[in-house]
C-alpha cells in the first residue's frame, strides 16, 4: 500500500535498519485534519449567513469573485508561509460556505431542508470510499490528470452557457451528474497524488480534496433538490 512503503538496508552489524521511512501517513493525517477543519469553517460560514440569504443572493457575484480571488491568488500568495496559509485556507472555505447559502435557503424554503444533511452524508460516504480505493489501489492514476483537466474546462464553459442561454432543466441534471462523476474521479486522482508525495504542503493537499468534496456535495445537493422538488 502506497502509504506504508518502506525501504530497508543492512547495517554494518548485520541488522536491518529503515533507511527511508515514508512520512506519507503523517502527511495524510495532517491533510485530513485540515480537510475536516475546512468543512467546519464552511459550515460556520453557511450557518452564520443563512439568516441573511437575501443579502447573500444580492451580492452572490461579489462573493463568488472573492472566492475565486482566494483560490487563485490568496492561497498562492500565502503558500509556504506557515500561519498565513492556514488563515487563507479557512477564509476561503468560510466563503465557500457563504456561497452555498442561496441554494440551501431555496431548499429550506421548498420544505426540503433535510436534503442538505442527506447530501452531506452521501458525499462523505462516497468521498471516503473513493479515497480508500485510491490509497489501496495498485493502479497508477497519474495519467488521469490531463483528461480530467480538459473535462473540467469543458464543464466550466458549458455551465454558464446553460445557466444564461439554454435554461434547460435536463441539461442542468446532466451537468450536475457529470460534475459528480468528474470530481469523484478527481478524488481518486488527488488522493493518490497526496499519498505518493506530490504535494509539498498539507494545506495545498487539503485544498485539493476540499474542492473535490465541495463540488461533489454541491452537485448532489442540486440533484436531490431537483428530484425532491418534483414530489
RANOR-V50152 format. One record per backbone hydrogen bond with DSSP energy under -1.0 kcal/mol. CO is the residue of the C=O (numbers start at 1). NH is the residue of the N-H. If there is no record, write none. Layout:
BEGIN
CO:NH
CO:NH
END
This chain:
BEGIN
1:4
7:19
7:20
9:17
11:14
15:11
17:9
20:7
23:27
24:28
25:29
26:30
27:31
28:32
29:33
30:34
31:35
32:36
33:37
34:38
35:39
36:40
37:41
38:42
39:43
40:44
41:45
42:46
43:47
44:48
45:49
46:50
49:52
50:53
52:56
53:57
54:58
55:59
57:60
59:63
60:64
61:65
62:66
63:67
64:68
65:69
66:70
67:71
68:72
69:73
69:74
70:75
73:77
74:78
78:81
81:85
83:87
84:88
85:89
86:90
87:91
88:92
89:93
90:94
91:95
92:96
93:97
94:98
95:99
98:101
100:104
101:105
102:106
103:107
104:108
105:109
106:110
107:112
108:111
112:115
113:116
114:118
115:119
116:120
117:121
118:122
119:123
120:124
121:125
122:126
123:127
124:128
125:129
126:130
127:131
128:132
129:133
130:134
131:135
132:136
133:137
141:144
142:145
144:148
145:149
146:150
147:151
148:152
149:153
150:154
151:155
152:156
153:157
154:158
155:159
158:162
159:163
160:164
161:165
161:166
162:167
168:172
169:173
170:174
171:175
172:176
173:177
174:178
175:179
176:180
177:181
178:182
179:183
180:184
181:185
182:186
183:187
184:188
185:189
186:190
187:191
188:192
189:193
190:194
191:195
192:196
193:198
194:197
201:205
202:206
203:207
204:208
205:209
206:210
207:211
208:212
209:213
210:214
211:215
212:216
213:217
214:218
215:219
216:220
217:221
218:222
219:223
220:224
221:225
222:226
223:227
224:228
225:229
228:231
END
